[in-house]
Amino acid sequence: MTEHLVASGAPVYAIELDAPLAARLEKTAKKLSNLTVVHGDVLETDLAALASGKRIRVYGNLPYYITSPILHHLFTFADQIDEIHIVIQEEVALRLAAEPETKAYGYLSVVTQLYARPEFVLKIPRGAFSPPPEVGSALVTLRLPGERAKLALRDEVAFLDFVKLCFSQKRKTMVNNLRSVAKPDVVREELKALALRPDARAEQISVAQFAELQTALTRVS
């Protein structure tokens, strides 16, 4: 992947935590003027500093067990990123691109779609890796911005906390999950105003509807 990116002629910053892999990249970097190796943890890397004011694209094979934390970290630099192209676990890839009223739709779907427009590009066979993983893999493209560009959110952190609360117990209705925010009758009334059922659950609600609901409940609470 690094070799293909470097061949484009664009400046490439390869972030690698594993020491042996970083050492291999350093040897490659000695031959290529547009490759810089950043030996460190991507979760602690300041992408804005690396970008130096320029727009960037992110490419990577993410460690499957920390895909969500990495995505959250990348989204904190959403204003600098144009696209994200990543290989991740197939199950997670489906969740990122899932639509409301589907089994895969959840909190991670909303977070991703707030910041980006996800596309499930292709499945990758296990035999493409050495050693083969125990789970399926997929390539996902995230194009920024997402729904965030259309919404007038005053506080994104508060909004995501609200969404997380809505999904806190997926089998329960919004009325039950939001008891700490507003009285049941108030929640039902606001759901009705959004043309949603009074017994609606979080997996039935779009990003834009979550934003409208949060605004409405903040106003009346």
MARBAZA-816646 format. One line per field, with one value per residue: x, y, z of N, C-alpha, C in turn. Coordinates in Angstrom, 1 decimal. Example, Ala and Ser with C-alpha at 12.3 -4.5 7.8 and 13.67 -1.06 7.14 Angstrom:
n_u: (13.2	12.8)
n_v: (-5.7	-2.2)
n_w: (7.8	7.1)
ca_u: (12.3	13.7)
ca_v: (-4.5	-1.1)
ca_w: (7.8	7.1)
c_u: (13.2	12.9)
c_v: (-3.3	0.0)
c_w: (7.8	7.9)
# end
This chain:
n_u: (0.8	1.9	3.9	2.5	1.1	3.2	4.1	2.4	3.5	2.8	3.2	3.8	2.9	3.7	2.3	3.3	3.3	4.4	7.7	9.5	8.2	8.2	10.9	11.4	10.0	11.5	13.8	12.9	12.1	14.5	15.1	13.2	12.1	9.6	8.4	7.7	8.3	6.4	7.0	5.0	1.9	-1.1	-3.4	-2.4	-1.4	-1.1	-2.8	-3.4	-1.2	0.7	-0.5	-0.1	-1.8	-2.8	-5.2	-6.0	-5.8	-6.6	-5.3	-5.4	-4.7	-6.5	-6.0	-8.1	-9.2	-9.2	-10.6	-12.9	-12.0	-9.9	-11.3	-12.9	-10.9	-9.8	-12.0	-11.9	-10.3	-11.8	-12.2	-9.9	-9.7	-10.3	-10.9	-11.2	-9.8	-10.1	-9.2	-11.0	-12.7	-15.2	-17.8	-17.9	-17.5	-20.0	-21.6	-20.8	-21.9	-24.5	-28.1	-30.9	-33.3	-32.3	-30.5	-27.8	-27.5	-26.5	-25.0	-22.3	-22.8	-24.2	-22.3	-20.3	-21.7	-22.4	-20.0	-19.1	-19.6	-20.2	-19.1	-19.4	-17.1	-15.8	-15.6	-12.9	-11.1	-10.2	-7.9	-6.3	-4.7	-1.8	-0.8	-4.0	-6.9	-9.3	-11.8	-14.0	-13.0	-13.1	-13.0	-13.5	-14.8	-14.7	-16.1	-15.7	-17.4	-19.9	-23.3	-23.0	-22.4	-24.8	-26.2	-27.0	-25.3	-24.8	-23.2	-21.2	-20.2	-22.0	-24.2	-23.5	-23.3	-25.9	-27.0	-25.7	-26.9	-29.5	-29.1	-28.4	-29.7	-30.7	-33.0	-34.9	-37.4	-37.3	-38.5	-38.2	-35.3	-34.7	-35.6	-34.1	-33.8	-36.2	-39.7	-41.8	-44.2	-43.5	-41.4	-42.7	-44.4	-42.6	-41.5	-43.7	-44.0	-41.9	-42.8	-42.5	-43.1	-44.6	-43.5	-41.0	-37.7	-34.1	-32.7	-34.3	-34.1	-32.9	-29.7	-30.2	-32.8	-32.2	-30.8	-32.7	-34.5	-32.9	-32.5	-35.2	-35.9	-34.0	-34.9	-37.4	-36.9)
n_v: (-1.2	1.3	1.6	2.0	4.3	6.1	6.1	7.8	10.3	12.2	13.7	11.4	10.1	7.7	6.0	4.0	1.7	-0.7	-1.9	-3.5	-3.3	-0.6	-0.1	-1.4	0.3	2.6	2.0	1.9	4.6	5.9	5.8	7.2	10.3	11.5	10.1	9.9	8.5	7.9	6.9	5.6	5.7	5.7	6.6	8.6	10.4	13.6	14.5	16.9	18.4	17.0	17.4	20.1	22.3	21.5	19.7	16.3	12.7	9.6	6.4	2.9	-0.3	-1.3	-2.2	-4.7	-4.8	-2.3	-0.6	1.1	3.1	4.2	5.3	7.2	8.9	9.8	11.2	13.5	15.1	15.9	18.2	18.5	16.3	14.7	12.2	8.8	5.7	2.4	-0.9	-3.1	-5.1	-7.1	-7.3	-4.9	-3.1	-3.3	-2.2	0.5	1.5	1.0	1.4	3.1	1.1	-1.4	-4.4	-4.0	-1.4	1.1	2.8	3.3	3.5	5.9	7.8	7.6	8.3	10.9	12.2	11.4	10.0	6.9	4.1	0.8	-0.9	-3.4	-6.9	-8.7	-11.6	-14.1	-15.4	-13.5	-12.5	-13.0	-14.3	-15.9	-14.1	-14.8	-13.8	-12.2	-9.7	-6.2	-3.6	-0.2	3.0	6.3	9.3	12.6	15.8	14.5	14.0	16.0	18.4	19.4	19.9	22.0	21.7	22.6	21.6	19.0	16.9	16.7	16.0	13.4	12.1	12.1	10.5	8.1	7.5	7.0	4.6	3.0	0.9	-1.3	-2.8	-1.5	1.1	4.4	6.2	4.9	4.8	7.5	8.5	9.9	12.3	13.5	13.6	10.8	11.4	13.7	12.9	11.2	12.9	14.5	12.7	12.0	14.4	14.2	12.4	9.8	6.6	6.3	4.3	4.0	2.8	3.3	2.3	2.9	5.4	8.2	10.0	12.8	13.0	12.3	14.6	16.6	15.7	15.8	18.6	19.5	18.3	19.4	22.0	21.8	20.7)
n_w: (0.0	0.9	-1.0	-3.4	-2.8	-2.6	-5.1	-6.4	-6.2	-4.4	-1.1	1.5	4.6	6.7	9.2	11.8	14.4	15.1	15.7	14.1	11.5	11.2	10.9	8.5	6.8	7.2	5.8	3.2	3.0	2.8	0.2	-1.1	-1.5	-0.9	1.1	4.5	7.6	10.4	13.5	15.7	17.7	16.1	17.4	19.0	17.4	15.9	13.4	12.1	12.5	11.0	8.5	8.1	7.4	4.9	2.9	3.4	2.6	4.0	4.3	5.1	6.8	9.2	12.7	13.7	16.3	17.4	15.7	16.0	18.0	16.5	14.3	15.6	16.5	14.0	13.1	14.7	13.3	11.1	9.6	8.2	6.5	3.4	2.3	3.5	3.3	4.1	5.3	7.0	9.6	8.2	9.3	10.8	8.8	7.5	9.4	9.5	7.1	7.3	7.1	8.6	10.4	9.9	10.8	11.3	11.9	14.1	17.0	16.1	13.4	13.2	14.2	12.2	9.9	10.5	10.2	7.8	4.4	4.0	2.1	1.3	-0.2	-1.2	-0.6	1.0	0.4	2.9	2.3	1.1	3.0	5.1	8.0	7.3	8.5	11.1	10.7	8.3	5.9	4.7	2.3	2.9	2.0	3.1	2.6	3.1	3.7	6.0	7.2	9.0	7.8	7.0	9.2	12.0	14.4	17.7	19.7	19.2	20.7	22.8	21.3	20.3	22.7	23.4	21.4	22.0	24.4	23.5	22.2	24.2	25.4	23.2	22.8	24.1	23.9	22.6	24.3	26.8	27.0	27.1	29.5	31.4	30.3	29.4	30.2	29.6	28.0	26.8	25.2	23.5	22.2	20.8	19.1	17.5	16.2	14.5	12.7	13.6	15.2	18.4	19.9	18.9	18.2	18.7	16.5	14.3	13.6	11.8	11.2	10.9	12.1	14.7	15.4	15.2	17.1	19.5	19.7	20.0	22.4	24.1	24.1	25.4	27.9)
ca_u: (0.0	2.8	4.6	1.5	0.8	4.4	4.3	1.6	4.3	2.3	3.8	3.1	3.3	3.4	2.3	3.5	3.6	5.3	9.1	10.1	7.6	8.6	12.3	11.4	9.6	12.6	14.8	12.2	12.1	15.8	15.2	12.1	12.0	8.2	7.9	8.1	7.9	6.1	7.0	4.2	0.6	-2.0	-4.3	-1.8	-0.8	-1.7	-2.9	-3.5	0.2	1.3	-1.1	0.4	-2.7	-3.2	-6.2	-5.4	-6.5	-6.1	-5.3	-4.8	-5.2	-6.6	-6.1	-9.5	-9.7	-9.3	-11.2	-13.7	-11.2	-9.2	-12.3	-13.2	-9.7	-9.8	-13.1	-11.6	-9.6	-12.6	-12.0	-8.7	-9.7	-11.2	-11.4	-10.6	-9.9	-9.5	-9.5	-11.5	-13.5	-16.4	-19.0	-17.8	-17.8	-21.4	-22.2	-20.6	-22.7	-25.9	-29.2	-31.9	-34.2	-31.6	-30.0	-26.4	-27.5	-26.3	-24.3	-21.2	-23.3	-24.6	-21.1	-19.7	-22.5	-22.4	-18.8	-18.7	-20.5	-19.6	-19.3	-18.9	-16.5	-15.7	-15.1	-11.6	-11.1	-9.2	-6.6	-5.5	-3.8	-0.9	-1.7	-5.4	-7.6	-10.4	-13.0	-14.0	-12.5	-13.7	-12.5	-14.6	-14.4	-15.5	-15.9	-16.1	-18.1	-21.2	-24.5	-22.6	-22.3	-26.1	-26.8	-26.4	-25.1	-24.1	-22.2	-21.1	-19.9	-23.3	-25.1	-23.1	-23.7	-27.4	-27.2	-25.2	-28.0	-30.6	-28.8	-27.9	-30.4	-31.3	-34.3	-35.9	-37.9	-36.7	-39.2	-37.5	-33.9	-34.6	-36.3	-33.3	-33.7	-37.5	-40.8	-42.3	-45.2	-42.8	-40.6	-43.7	-44.9	-41.6	-41.4	-44.8	-43.7	-40.9	-43.5	-42.1	-44.0	-44.3	-42.7	-39.8	-36.4	-33.0	-32.3	-35.2	-34.0	-31.7	-28.9	-30.9	-33.9	-31.6	-30.4	-34.0	-35.0	-32.1	-32.8	-36.5	-35.9	-33.2	-35.7	-38.5	-36.5)
ca_v: (0.0	2.4	1.8	2.5	5.7	6.9	6.2	8.9	11.5	13.1	13.4	10.3	9.9	6.3	5.9	2.6	1.5	-1.9	-1.5	-4.1	-2.8	0.8	-0.2	-1.7	1.5	3.6	1.6	2.4	6.0	6.4	5.8	7.9	11.6	11.9	9.2	10.1	7.5	8.3	5.7	5.9	5.2	6.6	7.2	9.7	11.2	14.8	14.5	18.3	18.9	16.4	18.0	21.5	23.2	20.9	18.6	15.0	11.4	8.6	5.0	2.0	-1.6	-1.0	-3.3	-4.9	-4.7	-0.9	0.1	2.2	4.2	4.9	6.1	8.4	9.8	10.4	12.2	14.7	15.9	15.8	19.4	18.4	15.1	14.6	10.8	7.7	4.3	1.5	-2.3	-3.4	-6.3	-7.0	-7.0	-3.5	-2.3	-3.3	-1.3	1.8	1.9	0.5	2.4	2.9	0.0	-2.6	-5.0	-3.6	0.1	1.4	4.1	3.5	4.0	7.3	8.6	7.6	9.0	12.3	12.9	10.9	9.3	5.6	3.2	-0.6	-1.1	-4.8	-7.9	-9.2	-13.0	-14.3	-15.9	-12.4	-12.1	-14.0	-15.4	-15.5	-13.8	-15.7	-13.1	-11.6	-8.3	-5.4	-2.2	0.8	4.4	7.3	10.6	13.7	15.7	13.7	14.8	17.1	19.6	19.9	20.1	23.1	21.2	23.5	20.8	17.6	15.9	16.5	15.3	12.0	11.5	11.9	9.3	6.9	7.2	6.5	3.3	2.4	-0.5	-1.3	-3.5	-0.6	2.2	5.7	6.7	4.3	5.2	8.9	8.9	10.8	13.5	14.1	12.7	9.9	12.0	14.7	12.2	10.7	14.1	15.0	11.6	12.2	15.6	13.8	11.4	8.5	6.0	6.6	3.2	3.9	2.5	4.1	1.8	3.3	6.9	8.7	11.0	14.1	12.9	12.4	16.0	17.3	15.2	16.4	20.0	19.6	17.9	20.4	23.2	21.7	20.2)
ca_w: (0.0	0.9	-2.3	-4.4	-2.5	-2.8	-6.6	-6.9	-6.2	-3.3	0.2	2.2	6.0	7.1	10.7	12.1	15.8	15.2	15.5	12.9	10.3	11.0	10.5	7.1	6.1	7.2	4.7	2.0	3.0	2.4	-1.3	-1.6	-0.9	-0.5	2.2	5.9	8.5	11.8	14.3	16.8	17.8	15.3	18.3	19.6	16.3	15.5	11.9	11.7	12.5	9.8	7.3	7.9	6.7	3.6	2.9	3.4	2.5	4.9	3.8	6.1	7.2	10.7	13.6	13.9	17.7	17.8	14.6	16.5	18.6	15.4	13.6	16.5	16.5	12.7	13.0	15.3	12.3	10.0	8.8	7.3	5.7	2.3	2.2	4.3	2.6	5.2	5.4	8.4	9.7	7.3	10.1	11.2	7.6	7.3	10.4	9.1	6.0	7.5	7.1	9.7	10.3	9.5	12.0	11.5	12.2	15.5	17.3	15.2	12.1	13.3	14.3	10.9	8.9	10.9	9.7	6.4	3.6	3.9	1.0	1.4	-1.6	-1.6	0.4	0.7	0.9	3.9	1.7	0.7	4.1	5.6	8.0	7.1	9.7	11.4	10.3	7.0	5.8	3.6	2.0	3.0	1.7	3.8	2.0	4.0	5.0	6.1	7.6	9.8	6.9	6.8	10.5	12.8	15.8	18.6	20.5	18.6	21.8	23.5	20.4	20.3	24.0	23.3	20.5	22.7	25.4	22.7	21.8	25.4	25.5	21.9	22.8	24.7	23.1	22.8	25.5	28.0	27.1	27.3	30.7	32.2	29.5	29.4	30.6	28.4	27.2	26.0	24.1	22.5	21.4	19.8	18.1	16.6	15.4	13.4	12.0	14.1	16.1	19.8	20.4	18.0	18.8	18.1	15.1	13.3	13.5	11.0	11.9	10.9	13.0	16.0	15.6	15.4	18.4	20.6	19.7	20.5	23.9	24.9	24.2	26.4	29.2)
c_u: (0.9	3.5	3.7	1.2	2.0	4.6	3.4	2.4	3.9	3.1	3.1	3.7	2.8	3.5	2.3	4.0	4.6	6.7	9.7	9.5	8.1	10.1	12.3	11.0	10.7	13.6	14.2	12.3	13.4	16.0	14.2	11.9	10.7	7.6	8.6	7.5	7.6	6.0	6.2	2.8	-0.3	-3.0	-3.7	-1.1	-1.7	-1.7	-2.9	-2.1	0.9	0.8	-0.5	-0.5	-3.3	-4.3	-5.5	-6.4	-5.8	-6.3	-4.8	-5.5	-5.3	-6.6	-7.5	-10.0	-9.8	-9.8	-12.0	-13.0	-10.4	-10.1	-12.6	-12.1	-9.6	-10.8	-12.8	-10.8	-10.4	-12.5	-10.8	-8.7	-10.7	-11.8	-10.6	-10.9	-9.3	-10.0	-9.8	-12.3	-14.8	-17.6	-19.0	-18.1	-19.2	-22.1	-22.0	-21.5	-24.2	-26.9	-30.1	-32.8	-33.6	-30.8	-28.6	-26.4	-27.4	-25.5	-23.1	-21.6	-23.6	-23.3	-20.4	-20.4	-22.6	-21.2	-18.5	-19.8	-19.9	-20.0	-18.6	-18.4	-16.4	-15.2	-13.7	-11.5	-10.0	-7.9	-5.8	-4.5	-2.9	-0.4	-3.1	-6.1	-8.8	-11.8	-12.9	-13.5	-13.2	-13.0	-13.7	-14.0	-15.3	-15.2	-16.5	-16.5	-19.4	-22.3	-24.2	-22.6	-23.7	-26.8	-26.2	-26.3	-24.3	-22.9	-22.2	-20.9	-21.3	-24.3	-24.8	-23.4	-25.2	-27.7	-26.8	-26.3	-29.2	-30.4	-28.3	-28.5	-31.3	-32.7	-35.4	-36.3	-37.2	-37.2	-38.5	-36.1	-33.7	-35.3	-35.5	-33.2	-35.0	-38.5	-41.3	-43.2	-44.5	-42.0	-41.6	-44.2	-43.9	-41.3	-42.5	-44.6	-42.7	-41.5	-42.9	-43.1	-43.6	-43.5	-41.4	-38.6	-35.3	-32.6	-33.2	-35.0	-32.7	-30.9	-29.6	-32.1	-33.3	-31.3	-31.7	-34.5	-34.3	-32.4	-34.2	-36.6	-35.1	-34.1	-36.8	-38.1	-35.9)
c_v: (1.3	2.7	2.4	4.0	6.6	7.1	7.3	10.2	12.5	12.8	12.4	10.2	8.6	6.2	4.4	2.5	0.3	-1.6	-2.1	-3.6	-1.3	0.8	-0.5	-0.5	2.6	3.3	2.1	3.9	6.6	6.5	6.7	9.2	12.1	11.0	9.6	9.1	8.1	7.1	6.0	5.3	6.2	7.3	8.4	10.6	12.4	15.0	16.0	18.8	18.3	17.1	19.4	22.4	22.6	19.9	17.3	13.8	10.4	7.2	4.1	0.7	-1.4	-2.3	-3.5	-4.6	-3.2	0.0	1.3	3.3	5.0	5.8	7.4	9.4	10.5	11.5	13.5	15.7	16.0	17.0	19.4	17.2	15.1	13.2	9.9	6.4	3.3	0.1	-2.6	-4.7	-6.1	-6.7	-5.5	-2.6	-2.2	-2.3	0.1	2.4	1.5	1.7	2.1	1.7	-1.3	-3.1	-4.4	-2.1	0.3	2.7	4.3	4.0	5.5	8.2	8.7	8.4	10.5	12.9	12.5	10.2	7.9	4.8	1.9	-0.9	-2.5	-5.6	-8.4	-10.6	-13.2	-14.8	-14.8	-12.0	-13.3	-13.6	-15.0	-15.2	-14.8	-15.0	-12.5	-10.1	-7.6	-4.1	-1.2	2.2	5.3	8.6	11.7	15.0	14.7	14.6	16.0	18.5	20.2	20.3	21.2	22.6	22.2	22.8	19.4	16.6	15.6	15.7	13.8	11.3	11.2	10.6	8.0	6.5	6.6	5.0	2.4	1.0	-0.6	-1.9	-2.6	0.5	3.4	6.3	6.2	4.8	6.6	9.4	9.9	12.2	14.3	13.1	12.0	10.6	13.1	14.1	11.7	11.8	14.5	13.9	11.7	13.4	15.3	12.7	10.0	8.0	6.3	5.5	3.0	3.6	3.2	3.6	2.2	4.8	7.3	9.7	12.4	14.1	12.9	13.8	16.8	17.0	15.8	17.8	20.3	19.3	18.8	21.6	23.0	21.2	21.3)
c_w: (0.0	-0.4	-3.4	-4.1	-2.8	-4.4	-7.2	-6.9	-5.0	-2.0	1.0	3.6	6.4	8.6	11.1	13.6	15.9	14.8	14.2	11.6	10.1	10.5	9.0	6.3	6.1	6.1	3.4	1.9	2.6	0.9	-1.9	-0.8	-0.4	0.5	3.5	6.8	9.9	12.7	15.6	16.7	17.0	16.3	19.0	18.6	16.0	14.0	11.4	11.6	11.3	8.5	7.0	7.1	5.4	3.9	2.8	3.1	3.4	4.3	4.9	6.2	8.7	11.5	14.0	15.3	18.2	16.6	15.1	17.1	17.5	14.6	14.4	16.5	15.1	12.6	13.7	14.4	11.0	9.1	7.9	6.3	4.6	2.2	3.1	3.6	3.6	4.9	6.8	8.4	8.9	8.1	10.5	10.0	7.3	8.2	10.0	8.1	6.2	7.6	8.2	9.4	9.7	10.8	12.3	12.0	13.7	15.8	16.4	13.8	12.1	13.4	12.9	9.9	9.3	10.2	8.2	5.7	3.3	2.7	1.2	0.0	-2.0	-0.4	0.0	1.3	2.0	3.4	1.1	1.7	4.5	7.0	7.8	8.4	9.9	11.0	8.9	7.0	4.6	3.5	2.1	2.7	2.4	3.2	2.9	3.2	4.9	6.4	8.4	9.1	6.8	8.1	11.2	14.2	16.6	19.3	20.0	19.7	22.5	22.6	20.4	21.6	24.0	22.5	21.2	23.8	24.7	22.4	23.1	25.7	24.2	21.9	23.4	23.7	23.4	24.1	26.8	28.1	27.4	28.6	31.6	31.5	29.6	29.8	29.3	27.5	26.3	24.9	23.1	21.6	20.4	18.8	17.1	15.7	14.2	12.6	12.3	15.1	17.5	20.5	19.6	18.9	18.1	16.7	14.0	12.9	12.7	11.8	12.0	11.9	14.5	16.4	16.0	16.8	19.6	20.8	20.4	22.0	24.7	25.1	25.3	27.7	30.1)
# end
